[in-house]
Amino acid sequence: MNRFAARIQAEEKHRHRNLVLKIGDEVVVIAGKEKGKRGKILHIDRKNDRVYVEGVNKIKKFMRPTQENPQGGVIEVEAPMDLSNVLFYDSKKKKGVRLGRKQEDGKMVRVTRPEGKTV
């Protein structure tokens, strides 16, 4: 491995964010063509820092006929979007808020920033 490959490998190792979002959280899209839409997180790809949000960023995909789906055809599925394009949706404030972590009674809890209210 040469020095450039080692540098790239080190950058990739430290690139991943410490995620505060979880599967099932309601998020709002803050950038891109789907801006303003809300949905629940279906899946998180931690390796690539991408999320799949229910009902957002849908693409059409061709499915060949199988035993479960004998008709086959074109279906719509959610495509991944970058983690930086979504914010946690606070139902009390009715808008997207940033999240952080805080230790309370020996346990880590998620809090809104900068207010510090527990989620």
Secondary structure as UniProt FT lines:
FT   HELIX           3..15
FT   TURN            23..24
FT   STRAND          26..29
FT   TURN            33..36
FT   STRAND          38..45
FT   TURN            46..49
FT   STRAND          50..53
FT   TURN            54..55
FT   STRAND          58..63
FT   TURN            70..71
FT   STRAND          73..78
FT   STRAND          81..82
FT   HELIX           83..85
FT   STRAND          86..90
FT   TURN            91..94
FT   STRAND          95..104
FT   TURN            105..106
FT   STRAND          107..113
FT   TURN            114..115
//
